[in-house]
Amino acid sequence: MLSPIQAQFVQGVFIESYDPTIEDSYRKQIDVDGRQVMLEIMDTAGTEQFTSMREFYMRDAHGFLLVFSITSMSSLEELRELREQIVQIKGGDPHVPIVLVGNKSDLEEDRKVSRSQAFKVSQAWGNVPYYETSARRRQNVSEVFVDVCRQIIRKDLSRARRDRGPDRPGYGAHSDPRSSGRRKRRRQRTYDDYDDDRRGGRSRCVIL
């Protein structure tokens, strides 16, 4: 079953109750800065009974939404350990694509986590983006998924340039001028073309 944020993003509906399930994933194609991205979403939020599976999800994912409720300080505190686990599983990489999400922004009168407190956490995590969302009002729901996809794309392009080296066509200041047409065509290709080793060219995002 979809969580509220995932249901709003994938189906455009708001659900009041949420019964977490295991190995449920959903796909949606979105446009990110002119690139078509097939996003595969695995939602593990609220699945404490499935913590043994989380390491597998973390290892397999390309980006993460770390979601807490602005009405619960403990929900934010729980994310600190999850973020540390993600970095460790990703080989100590401090720049794993992550977006910190404070959900239930429509319940301002019940707020327990101030914006400044959440921003301090995001800064401590390497200035990861922070959004406040409302699944009920569809506020910033699409934005958080686009942001994490943008980070994934940026990271993949950086890795591709590094792997191919500055002397390969289309990269670096000394590229063959005749490659300009190839560069234009490359920009028109879908995101799938940038990472041949992914299954089906999908970006996998885990919600924690």
Biotite code that builds the C-alpha atoms (Angstrom):
import biotite.structure as struc

atoms = struc.array([
    struc.Atom([0.000, 0.000, 0.000], chain_id="A", res_id=1, res_name="MET", atom_name="CA", element="C"),
    struc.Atom([1.243, 3.484, -0.849], chain_id="A", res_id=2, res_name="LEU", atom_name="CA", element="C"),
    struc.Atom([2.225, 5.922, 1.887], chain_id="A", res_id=3, res_name="SER", atom_name="CA", element="C"),
    struc.Atom([0.510, 9.352, 1.823], chain_id="A", res_id=4, res_name="PRO", atom_name="CA", element="C"),
    struc.Atom([3.410, 11.118, 0.058], chain_id="A", res_id=5, res_name="ILE", atom_name="CA", element="C"),
    struc.Atom([3.862, 8.326, -2.447], chain_id="A", res_id=6, res_name="GLN", atom_name="CA", element="C"),
    struc.Atom([0.117, 8.045, -3.128], chain_id="A", res_id=7, res_name="ALA", atom_name="CA", element="C"),
    struc.Atom([-0.136, 11.769, -3.759], chain_id="A", res_id=8, res_name="GLN", atom_name="CA", element="C"),
    struc.Atom([2.870, 11.737, -6.089], chain_id="A", res_id=9, res_name="PHE", atom_name="CA", element="C"),
    struc.Atom([2.043, 8.569, -8.024], chain_id="A", res_id=10, res_name="VAL", atom_name="CA", element="C"),
    struc.Atom([-1.768, 8.683, -8.121], chain_id="A", res_id=11, res_name="GLN", atom_name="CA", element="C"),
    struc.Atom([-2.664, 12.241, -7.133], chain_id="A", res_id=12, res_name="GLY", atom_name="CA", element="C"),
    struc.Atom([-4.793, 11.122, -4.186], chain_id="A", res_id=13, res_name="VAL", atom_name="CA", element="C"),
    struc.Atom([-4.585, 11.643, -0.432], chain_id="A", res_id=14, res_name="PHE", atom_name="CA", element="C"),
    struc.Atom([-4.964, 8.696, 1.908], chain_id="A", res_id=15, res_name="ILE", atom_name="CA", element="C"),
    struc.Atom([-5.706, 9.111, 5.599], chain_id="A", res_id=16, res_name="GLU", atom_name="CA", element="C"),
    struc.Atom([-4.443, 5.761, 6.877], chain_id="A", res_id=17, res_name="SER", atom_name="CA", element="C"),
    struc.Atom([-1.353, 3.817, 5.899], chain_id="A", res_id=18, res_name="TYR", atom_name="CA", element="C"),
    struc.Atom([-0.591, 0.129, 6.413], chain_id="A", res_id=19, res_name="ASP", atom_name="CA", element="C"),
    struc.Atom([3.046, -0.431, 5.394], chain_id="A", res_id=20, res_name="PRO", atom_name="CA", element="C"),
    struc.Atom([3.795, -3.368, 3.149], chain_id="A", res_id=21, res_name="THR", atom_name="CA", element="C"),
    struc.Atom([7.030, -5.009, 2.128], chain_id="A", res_id=22, res_name="ILE", atom_name="CA", element="C"),
    struc.Atom([8.561, -5.113, -1.351], chain_id="A", res_id=23, res_name="GLU", atom_name="CA", element="C"),
    struc.Atom([6.012, -2.697, -2.790], chain_id="A", res_id=24, res_name="ASP", atom_name="CA", element="C"),
    struc.Atom([7.436, -0.434, -5.469], chain_id="A", res_id=25, res_name="SER", atom_name="CA", element="C"),
    struc.Atom([5.866, 1.972, -7.912], chain_id="A", res_id=26, res_name="TYR", atom_name="CA", element="C"),
    struc.Atom([7.117, 3.647, -11.065], chain_id="A", res_id=27, res_name="ARG", atom_name="CA", element="C"),
    struc.Atom([6.457, 7.020, -12.566], chain_id="A", res_id=28, res_name="LYS", atom_name="CA", element="C"),
    struc.Atom([8.085, 8.813, -15.476], chain_id="A", res_id=29, res_name="GLN", atom_name="CA", element="C"),
    struc.Atom([8.859, 12.451, -14.785], chain_id="A", res_id=30, res_name="ILE", atom_name="CA", element="C"),
    struc.Atom([10.600, 15.314, -16.534], chain_id="A", res_id=31, res_name="ASP", atom_name="CA", element="C"),
    struc.Atom([13.697, 16.614, -14.765], chain_id="A", res_id=32, res_name="VAL", atom_name="CA", element="C"),
    struc.Atom([15.247, 19.635, -16.464], chain_id="A", res_id=33, res_name="ASP", atom_name="CA", element="C"),
    struc.Atom([14.332, 18.291, -19.893], chain_id="A", res_id=34, res_name="GLY", atom_name="CA", element="C"),
    struc.Atom([15.372, 14.703, -19.193], chain_id="A", res_id=35, res_name="ARG", atom_name="CA", element="C"),
    struc.Atom([12.850, 11.894, -19.015], chain_id="A", res_id=36, res_name="GLN", atom_name="CA", element="C"),
    struc.Atom([13.428, 9.873, -15.849], chain_id="A", res_id=37, res_name="VAL", atom_name="CA", element="C"),
    struc.Atom([11.709, 6.614, -14.991], chain_id="A", res_id=38, res_name="MET", atom_name="CA", element="C"),
    struc.Atom([11.575, 6.749, -11.211], chain_id="A", res_id=39, res_name="LEU", atom_name="CA", element="C"),
    struc.Atom([11.129, 3.548, -9.238], chain_id="A", res_id=40, res_name="GLU", atom_name="CA", element="C"),
    struc.Atom([9.958, 4.302, -5.696], chain_id="A", res_id=41, res_name="ILE", atom_name="CA", element="C"),
    struc.Atom([10.369, 1.934, -2.780], chain_id="A", res_id=42, res_name="MET", atom_name="CA", element="C"),
    struc.Atom([8.588, 3.155, 0.333], chain_id="A", res_id=43, res_name="ASP", atom_name="CA", element="C"),
    struc.Atom([9.867, 1.690, 3.612], chain_id="A", res_id=44, res_name="THR", atom_name="CA", element="C"),
    struc.Atom([8.588, 4.477, 5.864], chain_id="A", res_id=45, res_name="ALA", atom_name="CA", element="C"),
    struc.Atom([6.956, 3.103, 8.984], chain_id="A", res_id=46, res_name="GLY", atom_name="CA", element="C"),
    struc.Atom([8.109, -0.448, 8.341], chain_id="A", res_id=47, res_name="THR", atom_name="CA", element="C"),
    struc.Atom([10.061, -1.013, 11.532], chain_id="A", res_id=48, res_name="GLU", atom_name="CA", element="C"),
    struc.Atom([9.091, -4.677, 11.390], chain_id="A", res_id=49, res_name="GLN", atom_name="CA", element="C"),
    struc.Atom([11.061, -4.934, 8.145], chain_id="A", res_id=50, res_name="PHE", atom_name="CA", element="C"),
    struc.Atom([14.310, -3.332, 9.321], chain_id="A", res_id=51, res_name="THR", atom_name="CA", element="C"),
    struc.Atom([16.231, -6.425, 8.251], chain_id="A", res_id=52, res_name="SER", atom_name="CA", element="C"),
    struc.Atom([15.353, -5.556, 4.644], chain_id="A", res_id=53, res_name="MET", atom_name="CA", element="C"),
    struc.Atom([16.360, -1.913, 4.853], chain_id="A", res_id=54, res_name="ARG", atom_name="CA", element="C"),
    struc.Atom([20.036, -2.559, 4.197], chain_id="A", res_id=55, res_name="GLU", atom_name="CA", element="C"),
    struc.Atom([19.110, -4.259, 0.941], chain_id="A", res_id=56, res_name="PHE", atom_name="CA", element="C"),
    struc.Atom([16.923, -1.317, -0.100], chain_id="A", res_id=57, res_name="TYR", atom_name="CA", element="C"),
    struc.Atom([19.631, 1.173, 0.839], chain_id="A", res_id=58, res_name="MET", atom_name="CA", element="C"),
    struc.Atom([22.303, -0.676, -1.108], chain_id="A", res_id=59, res_name="ARG", atom_name="CA", element="C"),
    struc.Atom([20.115, -0.916, -4.202], chain_id="A", res_id=60, res_name="ASP", atom_name="CA", element="C"),
    struc.Atom([18.824, 2.668, -4.187], chain_id="A", res_id=61, res_name="ALA", atom_name="CA", element="C"),
    struc.Atom([20.285, 5.678, -5.979], chain_id="A", res_id=62, res_name="HIS", atom_name="CA", element="C"),
    struc.Atom([18.633, 8.382, -3.864], chain_id="A", res_id=63, res_name="GLY", atom_name="CA", element="C"),
    struc.Atom([16.685, 8.797, -0.653], chain_id="A", res_id=64, res_name="PHE", atom_name="CA", element="C"),
    struc.Atom([13.839, 10.815, 0.808], chain_id="A", res_id=65, res_name="LEU", atom_name="CA", element="C"),
    struc.Atom([14.228, 10.935, 4.584], chain_id="A", res_id=66, res_name="LEU", atom_name="CA", element="C"),
    struc.Atom([10.758, 11.851, 5.840], chain_id="A", res_id=67, res_name="VAL", atom_name="CA", element="C"),
    struc.Atom([9.695, 12.942, 9.309], chain_id="A", res_id=68, res_name="PHE", atom_name="CA", element="C"),
    struc.Atom([6.568, 14.556, 10.713], chain_id="A", res_id=69, res_name="SER", atom_name="CA", element="C"),
    struc.Atom([6.846, 18.172, 11.818], chain_id="A", res_id=70, res_name="ILE", atom_name="CA", element="C"),
    struc.Atom([4.477, 17.166, 14.636], chain_id="A", res_id=71, res_name="THR", atom_name="CA", element="C"),
    struc.Atom([6.993, 14.692, 16.099], chain_id="A", res_id=72, res_name="SER", atom_name="CA", element="C"),
    struc.Atom([10.548, 15.469, 17.201], chain_id="A", res_id=73, res_name="MET", atom_name="CA", element="C"),
    struc.Atom([11.276, 11.772, 17.686], chain_id="A", res_id=74, res_name="SER", atom_name="CA", element="C"),
    struc.Atom([10.534, 11.083, 14.025], chain_id="A", res_id=75, res_name="SER", atom_name="CA", element="C"),
    struc.Atom([13.327, 13.501, 13.084], chain_id="A", res_id=76, res_name="LEU", atom_name="CA", element="C"),
    struc.Atom([15.740, 12.018, 15.602], chain_id="A", res_id=77, res_name="GLU", atom_name="CA", element="C"),
    struc.Atom([15.157, 8.550, 14.170], chain_id="A", res_id=78, res_name="GLU", atom_name="CA", element="C"),
    struc.Atom([16.405, 9.737, 10.774], chain_id="A", res_id=79, res_name="LEU", atom_name="CA", element="C"),
    struc.Atom([19.888, 10.555, 12.076], chain_id="A", res_id=80, res_name="ARG", atom_name="CA", element="C"),
    struc.Atom([20.764, 6.886, 12.502], chain_id="A", res_id=81, res_name="GLU", atom_name="CA", element="C"),
    struc.Atom([19.224, 6.016, 9.142], chain_id="A", res_id=82, res_name="LEU", atom_name="CA", element="C"),
    struc.Atom([21.294, 8.661, 7.398], chain_id="A", res_id=83, res_name="ARG", atom_name="CA", element="C"),
    struc.Atom([24.480, 7.361, 9.018], chain_id="A", res_id=84, res_name="GLU", atom_name="CA", element="C"),
    struc.Atom([23.569, 3.854, 7.906], chain_id="A", res_id=85, res_name="GLN", atom_name="CA", element="C"),
    struc.Atom([23.008, 5.041, 4.334], chain_id="A", res_id=86, res_name="ILE", atom_name="CA", element="C"),
    struc.Atom([26.399, 6.769, 4.181], chain_id="A", res_id=87, res_name="VAL", atom_name="CA", element="C"),
    struc.Atom([28.113, 3.693, 5.607], chain_id="A", res_id=88, res_name="GLN", atom_name="CA", element="C"),
    struc.Atom([26.433, 1.327, 3.143], chain_id="A", res_id=89, res_name="ILE", atom_name="CA", element="C"),
    struc.Atom([27.346, 3.657, 0.277], chain_id="A", res_id=90, res_name="LYS", atom_name="CA", element="C"),
    struc.Atom([31.034, 3.330, 1.138], chain_id="A", res_id=91, res_name="GLY", atom_name="CA", element="C"),
    struc.Atom([31.297, 6.415, 3.309], chain_id="A", res_id=92, res_name="GLY", atom_name="CA", element="C"),
    struc.Atom([30.183, 8.742, 0.504], chain_id="A", res_id=93, res_name="ASP", atom_name="CA", element="C"),
    struc.Atom([28.959, 11.952, 2.212], chain_id="A", res_id=94, res_name="PRO", atom_name="CA", element="C"),
    struc.Atom([27.288, 13.133, -1.004], chain_id="A", res_id=95, res_name="HIS", atom_name="CA", element="C"),
    struc.Atom([24.651, 10.441, -1.408], chain_id="A", res_id=96, res_name="VAL", atom_name="CA", element="C"),
    struc.Atom([21.560, 12.006, -3.064], chain_id="A", res_id=97, res_name="PRO", atom_name="CA", element="C"),
    struc.Atom([19.303, 12.785, -0.100], chain_id="A", res_id=98, res_name="ILE", atom_name="CA", element="C"),
    struc.Atom([16.372, 15.120, 0.498], chain_id="A", res_id=99, res_name="VAL", atom_name="CA", element="C"),
    struc.Atom([15.170, 15.809, 4.040], chain_id="A", res_id=100, res_name="LEU", atom_name="CA", element="C"),
    struc.Atom([11.379, 16.087, 4.126], chain_id="A", res_id=101, res_name="VAL", atom_name="CA", element="C"),
    struc.Atom([9.223, 17.487, 6.921], chain_id="A", res_id=102, res_name="GLY", atom_name="CA", element="C"),
    struc.Atom([5.722, 16.206, 6.199], chain_id="A", res_id=103, res_name="ASN", atom_name="CA", element="C"),
    struc.Atom([2.337, 17.363, 7.557], chain_id="A", res_id=104, res_name="LYS", atom_name="CA", element="C"),
    struc.Atom([3.043, 21.058, 7.061], chain_id="A", res_id=105, res_name="SER", atom_name="CA", element="C"),
    struc.Atom([-0.736, 21.578, 7.057], chain_id="A", res_id=106, res_name="ASP", atom_name="CA", element="C"),
    struc.Atom([-0.724, 20.808, 10.810], chain_id="A", res_id=107, res_name="LEU", atom_name="CA", element="C"),
    struc.Atom([1.115, 23.975, 11.773], chain_id="A", res_id=108, res_name="GLU", atom_name="CA", element="C"),
    struc.Atom([-0.748, 24.270, 15.069], chain_id="A", res_id=109, res_name="GLU", atom_name="CA", element="C"),
    struc.Atom([0.663, 20.881, 16.112], chain_id="A", res_id=110, res_name="ASP", atom_name="CA", element="C"),
    struc.Atom([4.228, 21.621, 15.043], chain_id="A", res_id=111, res_name="ARG", atom_name="CA", element="C"),
    struc.Atom([6.955, 20.209, 17.291], chain_id="A", res_id=112, res_name="LYS", atom_name="CA", element="C"),
    struc.Atom([9.931, 20.621, 14.942], chain_id="A", res_id=113, res_name="VAL", atom_name="CA", element="C"),
    struc.Atom([10.741, 24.195, 13.959], chain_id="A", res_id=114, res_name="SER", atom_name="CA", element="C"),
    struc.Atom([12.070, 25.025, 10.514], chain_id="A", res_id=115, res_name="ARG", atom_name="CA", element="C"),
    struc.Atom([15.335, 26.213, 12.032], chain_id="A", res_id=116, res_name="SER", atom_name="CA", element="C"),
    struc.Atom([15.803, 22.875, 13.807], chain_id="A", res_id=117, res_name="GLN", atom_name="CA", element="C"),
    struc.Atom([15.229, 20.972, 10.586], chain_id="A", res_id=118, res_name="ALA", atom_name="CA", element="C"),
    struc.Atom([17.579, 23.267, 8.656], chain_id="A", res_id=119, res_name="PHE", atom_name="CA", element="C"),
    struc.Atom([20.315, 22.629, 11.225], chain_id="A", res_id=120, res_name="LYS", atom_name="CA", element="C"),
    struc.Atom([19.989, 18.917, 10.595], chain_id="A", res_id=121, res_name="VAL", atom_name="CA", element="C"),
    struc.Atom([20.108, 19.399, 6.827], chain_id="A", res_id=122, res_name="SER", atom_name="CA", element="C"),
    struc.Atom([23.237, 21.531, 7.182], chain_id="A", res_id=123, res_name="GLN", atom_name="CA", element="C"),
    struc.Atom([24.887, 18.947, 9.423], chain_id="A", res_id=124, res_name="ALA", atom_name="CA", element="C"),
    struc.Atom([24.244, 16.372, 6.703], chain_id="A", res_id=125, res_name="TRP", atom_name="CA", element="C"),
    struc.Atom([26.197, 18.392, 4.147], chain_id="A", res_id=126, res_name="GLY", atom_name="CA", element="C"),
    struc.Atom([23.572, 20.988, 3.237], chain_id="A", res_id=127, res_name="ASN", atom_name="CA", element="C"),
    struc.Atom([21.110, 18.478, 1.839], chain_id="A", res_id=128, res_name="VAL", atom_name="CA", element="C"),
    struc.Atom([17.905, 20.114, 0.547], chain_id="A", res_id=129, res_name="PRO", atom_name="CA", element="C"),
    struc.Atom([15.085, 20.503, 3.064], chain_id="A", res_id=130, res_name="TYR", atom_name="CA", element="C"),
    struc.Atom([11.409, 20.741, 2.123], chain_id="A", res_id=131, res_name="TYR", atom_name="CA", element="C"),
    struc.Atom([8.220, 20.884, 4.114], chain_id="A", res_id=132, res_name="GLU", atom_name="CA", element="C"),
    struc.Atom([5.424, 18.959, 2.460], chain_id="A", res_id=133, res_name="THR", atom_name="CA", element="C"),
    struc.Atom([1.735, 18.298, 2.875], chain_id="A", res_id=134, res_name="SER", atom_name="CA", element="C"),
    struc.Atom([0.443, 15.114, 1.308], chain_id="A", res_id=135, res_name="ALA", atom_name="CA", element="C"),
    struc.Atom([-3.073, 16.367, 2.070], chain_id="A", res_id=136, res_name="ARG", atom_name="CA", element="C"),
    struc.Atom([-2.598, 19.621, 0.149], chain_id="A", res_id=137, res_name="ARG", atom_name="CA", element="C"),
    struc.Atom([-0.060, 18.250, -2.367], chain_id="A", res_id=138, res_name="ARG", atom_name="CA", element="C"),
    struc.Atom([2.395, 20.906, -1.245], chain_id="A", res_id=139, res_name="GLN", atom_name="CA", element="C"),
    struc.Atom([5.979, 20.330, -2.454], chain_id="A", res_id=140, res_name="ASN", atom_name="CA", element="C"),
    struc.Atom([5.278, 16.643, -3.103], chain_id="A", res_id=141, res_name="VAL", atom_name="CA", element="C"),
    struc.Atom([6.488, 16.593, -6.708], chain_id="A", res_id=142, res_name="SER", atom_name="CA", element="C"),
    struc.Atom([9.329, 18.950, -5.844], chain_id="A", res_id=143, res_name="GLU", atom_name="CA", element="C"),
    struc.Atom([11.030, 16.549, -3.440], chain_id="A", res_id=144, res_name="VAL", atom_name="CA", element="C"),
    struc.Atom([11.081, 13.746, -6.010], chain_id="A", res_id=145, res_name="PHE", atom_name="CA", element="C"),
    struc.Atom([12.382, 16.046, -8.742], chain_id="A", res_id=146, res_name="VAL", atom_name="CA", element="C"),
    struc.Atom([15.098, 17.317, -6.402], chain_id="A", res_id=147, res_name="ASP", atom_name="CA", element="C"),
    struc.Atom([16.394, 13.859, -5.508], chain_id="A", res_id=148, res_name="VAL", atom_name="CA", element="C"),
    struc.Atom([16.307, 12.851, -9.193], chain_id="A", res_id=149, res_name="CYS", atom_name="CA", element="C"),
    struc.Atom([18.256, 15.981, -10.085], chain_id="A", res_id=150, res_name="ARG", atom_name="CA", element="C"),
    struc.Atom([20.908, 15.011, -7.547], chain_id="A", res_id=151, res_name="GLN", atom_name="CA", element="C"),
    struc.Atom([21.083, 11.480, -8.974], chain_id="A", res_id=152, res_name="ILE", atom_name="CA", element="C"),
    struc.Atom([21.499, 12.813, -12.512], chain_id="A", res_id=153, res_name="ILE", atom_name="CA", element="C"),
    struc.Atom([24.176, 15.279, -11.433], chain_id="A", res_id=154, res_name="ARG", atom_name="CA", element="C"),
    struc.Atom([26.098, 12.545, -9.640], chain_id="A", res_id=155, res_name="LYS", atom_name="CA", element="C"),
    struc.Atom([25.845, 10.158, -12.590], chain_id="A", res_id=156, res_name="ASP", atom_name="CA", element="C"),
    struc.Atom([26.981, 12.763, -15.107], chain_id="A", res_id=157, res_name="LEU", atom_name="CA", element="C"),
    struc.Atom([29.939, 13.653, -12.902], chain_id="A", res_id=158, res_name="SER", atom_name="CA", element="C"),
    struc.Atom([30.877, 9.988, -12.652], chain_id="A", res_id=159, res_name="ARG", atom_name="CA", element="C"),
    struc.Atom([30.503, 9.517, -16.420], chain_id="A", res_id=160, res_name="ALA", atom_name="CA", element="C"),
    struc.Atom([32.815, 12.449, -17.141], chain_id="A", res_id=161, res_name="ARG", atom_name="CA", element="C"),
    struc.Atom([35.347, 11.141, -14.651], chain_id="A", res_id=162, res_name="ARG", atom_name="CA", element="C"),
    struc.Atom([35.239, 7.616, -16.071], chain_id="A", res_id=163, res_name="ASP", atom_name="CA", element="C"),
    struc.Atom([35.490, 8.713, -19.689], chain_id="A", res_id=164, res_name="ARG", atom_name="CA", element="C"),
    struc.Atom([38.257, 11.215, -19.046], chain_id="A", res_id=165, res_name="GLY", atom_name="CA", element="C"),
    struc.Atom([38.906, 14.712, -20.487], chain_id="A", res_id=166, res_name="PRO", atom_name="CA", element="C"),
    struc.Atom([40.198, 13.425, -23.840], chain_id="A", res_id=167, res_name="ASP", atom_name="CA", element="C"),
    struc.Atom([37.000, 11.663, -24.823], chain_id="A", res_id=168, res_name="ARG", atom_name="CA", element="C"),
    struc.Atom([34.730, 13.466, -27.312], chain_id="A", res_id=169, res_name="PRO", atom_name="CA", element="C"),
    struc.Atom([32.197, 15.759, -25.740], chain_id="A", res_id=170, res_name="GLY", atom_name="CA", element="C"),
    struc.Atom([34.113, 16.351, -22.533], chain_id="A", res_id=171, res_name="TYR", atom_name="CA", element="C"),
    struc.Atom([36.656, 18.930, -21.496], chain_id="A", res_id=172, res_name="GLY", atom_name="CA", element="C"),
    struc.Atom([37.847, 22.215, -22.958], chain_id="A", res_id=173, res_name="ALA", atom_name="CA", element="C"),
    struc.Atom([39.908, 20.591, -25.744], chain_id="A", res_id=174, res_name="HIS", atom_name="CA", element="C"),
    struc.Atom([37.219, 18.458, -27.334], chain_id="A", res_id=175, res_name="SER", atom_name="CA", element="C"),
    struc.Atom([37.128, 18.164, -31.094], chain_id="A", res_id=176, res_name="ASP", atom_name="CA", element="C"),
    struc.Atom([34.896, 20.990, -32.434], chain_id="A", res_id=177, res_name="PRO", atom_name="CA", element="C"),
    struc.Atom([33.238, 18.416, -34.666], chain_id="A", res_id=178, res_name="ARG", atom_name="CA", element="C"),
    struc.Atom([31.844, 16.807, -31.529], chain_id="A", res_id=179, res_name="SER", atom_name="CA", element="C"),
    struc.Atom([29.536, 19.767, -30.852], chain_id="A", res_id=180, res_name="SER", atom_name="CA", element="C"),
    struc.Atom([26.766, 18.140, -32.834], chain_id="A", res_id=181, res_name="GLY", atom_name="CA", element="C"),
    struc.Atom([27.224, 14.971, -30.869], chain_id="A", res_id=182, res_name="ARG", atom_name="CA", element="C"),
    struc.Atom([26.969, 16.951, -27.644], chain_id="A", res_id=183, res_name="ARG", atom_name="CA", element="C"),
    struc.Atom([23.704, 18.488, -28.795], chain_id="A", res_id=184, res_name="LYS", atom_name="CA", element="C"),
    struc.Atom([22.326, 15.087, -29.632], chain_id="A", res_id=185, res_name="ARG", atom_name="CA", element="C"),
    struc.Atom([23.496, 13.745, -26.289], chain_id="A", res_id=186, res_name="ARG", atom_name="CA", element="C"),
    struc.Atom([21.543, 16.411, -24.443], chain_id="A", res_id=187, res_name="ARG", atom_name="CA", element="C"),
    struc.Atom([18.397, 15.295, -26.247], chain_id="A", res_id=188, res_name="GLN", atom_name="CA", element="C"),
    struc.Atom([18.758, 11.713, -25.143], chain_id="A", res_id=189, res_name="ARG", atom_name="CA", element="C"),
    struc.Atom([16.864, 10.401, -22.176], chain_id="A", res_id=190, res_name="THR", atom_name="CA", element="C"),
    struc.Atom([18.412, 9.874, -18.796], chain_id="A", res_id=191, res_name="TYR", atom_name="CA", element="C"),
    struc.Atom([18.399, 6.126, -19.480], chain_id="A", res_id=192, res_name="ASP", atom_name="CA", element="C"),
    struc.Atom([21.326, 6.620, -21.875], chain_id="A", res_id=193, res_name="ASP", atom_name="CA", element="C"),
    struc.Atom([23.594, 7.977, -19.154], chain_id="A", res_id=194, res_name="TYR", atom_name="CA", element="C"),
    struc.Atom([23.792, 4.810, -17.105], chain_id="A", res_id=195, res_name="ASP", atom_name="CA", element="C"),
    struc.Atom([23.921, 1.595, -19.086], chain_id="A", res_id=196, res_name="ASP", atom_name="CA", element="C"),
    struc.Atom([24.550, -0.563, -16.033], chain_id="A", res_id=197, res_name="ASP", atom_name="CA", element="C"),
    struc.Atom([21.157, 0.152, -14.459], chain_id="A", res_id=198, res_name="ARG", atom_name="CA", element="C"),
    struc.Atom([18.382, -2.357, -14.851], chain_id="A", res_id=199, res_name="ARG", atom_name="CA", element="C"),
    struc.Atom([16.031, -0.835, -17.378], chain_id="A", res_id=200, res_name="GLY", atom_name="CA", element="C"),
    struc.Atom([17.556, 2.625, -16.928], chain_id="A", res_id=201, res_name="GLY", atom_name="CA", element="C"),
    struc.Atom([15.525, 3.365, -13.812], chain_id="A", res_id=202, res_name="ARG", atom_name="CA", element="C"),
    struc.Atom([16.387, 5.663, -10.929], chain_id="A", res_id=203, res_name="SER", atom_name="CA", element="C"),
    struc.Atom([15.517, 4.009, -7.648], chain_id="A", res_id=204, res_name="ARG", atom_name="CA", element="C"),
    struc.Atom([14.437, 6.206, -4.762], chain_id="A", res_id=205, res_name="CYS", atom_name="CA", element="C"),
    struc.Atom([13.819, 4.890, -1.254], chain_id="A", res_id=206, res_name="VAL", atom_name="CA", element="C"),
    struc.Atom([11.534, 6.706, 1.195], chain_id="A", res_id=207, res_name="ILE", atom_name="CA", element="C"),
    struc.Atom([12.622, 6.242, 4.806], chain_id="A", res_id=208, res_name="LEU", atom_name="CA", element="C"),
])
